[in-house]
Amino acid sequence: MDAGGGQPSGNLALDQTIERTHNYLLRTQKDKTYWIGELMVDATLVADTVAFHHWDGSVDLNWQRKAVNHIFSMQTDEGGWNIYYGGPPEVNATIKCYLALKLAGVPITDPRMLRAREMAVHLGGVPRMNTFSKLYLALLGLYPWKYVPCIPCEILLIGKWFYVNFNEMSSWSRAMLVPLAIINHFRPVRRINQEFSIEELFPEGYHERDLRLPKDPQMFTWRNFFLVADRFIQVVEKLKLRPFRSMALKKAEQWMLERFEGSDGLAAIFPAMLNSLIALKCLGYPDDHAHVIRARRNLKNLEHETTNSVRIEPCFSPVWDTAIVCIAMRESGIPEDHPAMKNACEWLIKKEIRFRGDWYYKNPVNVEPSGWVFEFENKWYPDVDDTAMVLLALRLISTDNVQSRNECFNRGLTWMATFQCKDGGWAAFDKDCTKSILEKVPFADHNAMLDPECSDITARILEVLGKESWSVDHPQVAKAIDYLRRTQESDGSWYGRWGVNYIYGTWQVLRGLSALGVDMNQPWLQKARQWLISVQRPDGGWGERCNTYEDPVYKGQGPSTPSQTAWAVMGLIAFGDSEDPALRDGISYLIQTQNPDGTWTEHETTGTGFPKVFYLKYDLYRISWPLLALGEFRTLLQSESHWPRDRVHNQVTTE
């Protein structure tokens, strides 16, 4: 099969590597229309689900056995559980997993439990857990509700007139907090039995002095202000001095139910979906109610259950994955009218969101609703990043109805452009969602209250605009470039918000600016190039771990991975020099490490959910990004009229 549509085959190794991946992806297209890879995460989702089933009284012993196997399979050698591959044990994950195993009946004398207990205490134990984790403990009577920061339903009643209001939070925080506010009102406790406890996870024994959130050492800080406010609210809750509670509770319920519609669960993400099911139970919805049945089904759909194990995805990623695969396939030689491309194009067009969702609050412009989401169905929350990626795909692939595609593309482009923030960047879901005071509220310790603009998304928007021939002198483009210049690190790199980490951010910025036709020989861009080269590993690849979000001293360090190598390679391709030794070594690494079936092996976690809290391993990243990098390198060689190139060919044993 000539999957590359008649491309030159002088460099046999490069051609064969690309063709193997083409064949693999064509075989694995779902229903001959879209692609989807699994999102692999830590063990906490399974642990949370075990705890929920015990709270709910819906334990399936066979399912629980599989959950226990999965949790133990992810225990680290040190005895705890981490939140990314190869990372150190983390306190929330370790205690959640220990609790789930104990609830499931694993004896605390089991050597694995003893090691887990020792690690949990070493990490600071229950007092060091974040608010959302403590709330789940409170549901089981393992933590006093009065020491869990209050999330009052009345936050939904606060409008734009107040500087800090509900809609200034990130979209995902809103989706998680509304059901939590309902739960907070009822504060249900369902103890498994009176003897069950996890007091052994308090380093100095169970004592109320360890339950209250610590204050800042300085007296007058926003955190201390909100902690005092929380104590006041707790008193109000206890005395039931809540004149607007009935109205607020009803609004919270209506808000939640309204956003069930057109979505695979609330916001189509696991935390909000699980919280909403608990909230429904608190509100008195019976198990046979349609909302409860649907909520359970949506959660169940996220599970991957085998004979001896069960794992859970946080959400699905078909739109994102399909767009990236389409771009990679086209840029590596698959014709635009190939049936797989045409079917994917039509599927993406059907996934356009023609609904004015929650984004309108922060971006109340007169624009025709458009945009795309990450998941199958999530109409309330189209996002800028997915929209940009879909637009990059649509411009490369064909459909029988060209007019429909063009209209869809133009709507999406216009909609996306309106989300530029005040300082020139773009964020993921909302516009100017940056009021840092919200990060000081007691329940904001999940590090995701805001949705700030970031360099990687901004650069992806510029890539779209550049490919659509927007000038660097266009006011929006010029403002965005200025934003990127201001956010560049002193060593030349850029922080990556949605991918790990500086390799991701740096690649995307260089790619976006190159698409605009910016002079890549400018010193600030050459500095970025040199940074990429400086962190290349001896094997020719690139790698970086999630610990860079904790401490940038680790930036650019980690085992080589196919996805991060591909990003770095494409960052270097932006400079248009096919003779660059670092670029050629990176290409050779990708060719040499490909599996016979056209895939690559990648264990590391290279996707970011919430920095320092939650990370993602996109299973298709190890395939689609290397394919795109190899395809673009081949195009670079052809454009320089230097085809074939012997050096890459000679470094690789061809089949």
Rosetta blueprint (number, residue, H / E / L):
1 M L
2 D L
3 A L
4 G L
5 G L
6 G L
7 Q L
8 P L
9 S L
10 G L
11 N L
12 L H
13 A H
14 L H
15 D H
16 Q H
17 T H
18 I H
19 E H
20 R H
21 T H
22 H H
23 N H
24 Y H
25 L H
26 L H
27 R H
28 T L
29 Q L
30 K E
31 D L
32 K L
33 T L
34 Y E
35 W L
36 I L
37 G L
38 E L
39 L E
40 M E
41 V L
42 D L
43 A L
44 T H
45 L H
46 V H
47 A H
48 D H
49 T H
50 V H
51 A H
52 F H
53 H H
54 H H
55 W H
56 D H
57 G L
58 S L
59 V L
60 D L
61 L H
62 N H
63 W H
64 Q H
65 R H
66 K H
67 A H
68 V H
69 N H
70 H H
71 I H
72 F H
73 S H
74 M L
75 Q L
76 T L
77 D L
78 E L
79 G L
80 G L
81 W L
82 N L
83 I L
84 Y L
85 Y L
86 G L
87 G L
88 P L
89 P L
90 E L
91 V H
92 N H
93 A H
94 T H
95 I H
96 K H
97 C H
98 Y H
99 L H
100 A H
101 L H
102 K H
103 L H
104 A L
105 G L
106 V L
107 P L
108 I L
109 T L
110 D L
111 P H
112 R H
113 M H
114 L H
115 R H
116 A H
117 R H
118 E H
119 M H
120 A H
121 V H
122 H H
123 L L
124 G L
125 G L
126 V H
127 P H
128 R H
129 M L
130 N L
131 T H
132 F H
133 S H
134 K H
135 L H
136 Y H
137 L H
138 A H
139 L H
140 L L
141 G L
142 L L
143 Y L
144 P L
145 W H
146 K H
147 Y H
148 V L
149 P L
150 C L
151 I L
152 P L
153 C H
154 E H
155 I H
156 L H
157 L H
158 I L
159 G L
160 K L
161 W L
162 F L
163 Y L
164 V L
165 N L
166 F H
167 N H
168 E H
169 M L
170 S L
171 S H
172 W H
173 S H
174 R H
175 A H
176 M H
177 L H
178 V H
179 P H
180 L H
181 A H
182 I H
183 I H
184 N H
185 H H
186 F H
187 R L
188 P L
189 V L
190 R L
191 R L
192 I L
193 N L
194 Q L
195 E L
196 F L
197 S L
198 I L
199 E H
200 E H
201 L H
202 F L
203 P L
204 E L
205 G L
206 Y L
207 H L
208 E H
209 R H
210 D H
211 L L
212 R L
213 L L
214 P L
215 K L
216 D L
217 P L
218 Q L
219 M L
220 F L
221 T L
222 W H
223 R H
224 N H
225 F H
226 F H
227 L H
228 V H
229 A H
230 D H
231 R H
232 F H
233 I H
234 Q H
235 V H
236 V H
237 E H
238 K H
239 L H
240 K L
241 L L
242 R L
243 P L
244 F L
245 R H
246 S H
247 M H
248 A H
249 L H
250 K H
251 K H
252 A H
253 E H
254 Q H
255 W H
256 M H
257 L H
258 E H
259 R L
260 F L
261 E L
262 G L
263 S E
264 D L
265 G L
266 L H
267 A H
268 A H
269 I L
270 F H
271 P H
272 A H
273 M H
274 L H
275 N H
276 S H
277 L H
278 I H
279 A H
280 L H
281 K H
282 C H
283 L L
284 G L
285 Y L
286 P L
287 D L
288 D L
289 H L
290 A H
291 H H
292 V H
293 I H
294 R H
295 A H
296 R H
297 R H
298 N H
299 L H
300 K H
301 N H
302 L L
303 E E
304 H E
305 E E
306 T L
307 T L
308 N L
309 S L
310 V E
311 R E
312 I E
313 E L
314 P L
315 C L
316 F L
317 S L
318 P H
319 V H
320 W H
321 D H
322 T H
323 A H
324 I H
325 V H
326 C H
327 I H
328 A H
329 M H
330 R H
331 E H
332 S L
333 G L
334 I L
335 P L
336 E L
337 D L
338 H L
339 P H
340 A H
341 M H
342 K H
343 N H
344 A H
345 C H
346 E H
347 W H
348 L H
349 I H
350 K H
351 K L
352 E L
353 I L
354 R L
355 F L
356 R L
357 G L
358 D L
359 W H
360 Y H
361 Y H
362 K H
363 N L
364 P L
365 V L
366 N L
367 V L
368 E L
369 P L
370 S L
371 G L
372 W E
373 V L
374 F L
375 E L
376 F L
377 E L
378 N E
379 K L
380 W L
381 Y L
382 P L
383 D E
384 V H
385 D H
386 D H
387 T H
388 A H
389 M H
390 V H
391 L H
392 L H
393 A H
394 L H
395 R L
396 L L
397 I L
398 S L
399 T L
400 D L
401 N L
402 V H
403 Q H
404 S H
405 R H
406 N H
407 E H
408 C H
409 F H
410 N H
411 R H
412 G H
413 L H
414 T H
415 W H
416 M H
417 A H
418 T L
419 F L
420 Q L
421 C L
422 K L
423 D L
424 G L
425 G L
426 W E
427 A L
428 A L
429 F L
430 D L
431 K L
432 D L
433 C E
434 T L
435 K L
436 S H
437 I H
438 L H
439 E H
440 K H
441 V L
442 P L
443 F L
444 A L
445 D L
446 H L
447 N L
448 A L
449 M L
450 L L
451 D E
452 P L
453 E L
454 C E
455 S H
456 D H
457 I H
458 T H
459 A H
460 R H
461 I H
462 L H
463 E H
464 V H
465 L H
466 G H
467 K H
468 E L
469 S L
470 W L
471 S L
472 V L
473 D L
474 H L
475 P H
476 Q H
477 V H
478 A H
479 K H
480 A H
481 I H
482 D H
483 Y H
484 L H
485 R H
486 R H
487 T H
488 Q L
489 E L
490 S L
491 D L
492 G L
493 S L
494 W L
495 Y L
496 G L
497 R L
498 W L
499 G E
500 V L
501 N L
502 Y H
503 I H
504 Y H
505 G H
506 T H
507 W H
508 Q H
509 V H
510 L H
511 R H
512 G H
513 L H
514 S H
515 A H
516 L L
517 G L
518 V L
519 D L
520 M L
521 N L
522 Q L
523 P H
524 W H
525 L H
526 Q H
527 K H
528 A H
529 R H
530 Q H
531 W H
532 L H
533 I H
534 S H
535 V L
536 Q L
537 R L
538 P L
539 D L
540 G L
541 G L
542 W E
543 G L
544 E L
545 R L
546 C H
547 N H
548 T H
549 Y H
550 E L
551 D L
552 P H
553 V H
554 Y H
555 K L
556 G L
557 Q L
558 G L
559 P L
560 S L
561 T E
562 P H
563 S H
564 Q H
565 T H
566 A H
567 W H
568 A H
569 V H
570 M H
571 G H
572 L H
573 I H
574 A L
575 F L
576 G L
577 D L
578 S L
579 E L
580 D L
581 P H
582 A H
583 L H
584 R H
585 D H
586 G H
587 I H
588 S H
589 Y H
590 L H
591 I H
592 Q H
593 T H
594 Q L
595 N L
596 P L
597 D L
598 G L
599 T L
600 W L
601 T L
602 E L
603 H L
604 E L
605 T L
606 T L
607 G E
608 T E
609 G E
610 F E
611 P L
612 K L
613 V L
614 F E
615 Y E
616 L E
617 K E
618 Y E
619 D L
620 L L
621 Y H
622 R H
623 I H
624 S H
625 W H
626 P H
627 L H
628 L H
629 A H
630 L H
631 G H
632 E H
633 F H
634 R H
635 T H
636 L H
637 L H
638 Q H
639 S H
640 E L
641 S L
642 H L
643 W L
644 P L
645 R L
646 D H
647 R H
648 V H
649 H H
650 N H
651 Q H
652 V L
653 T L
654 T L
655 E L
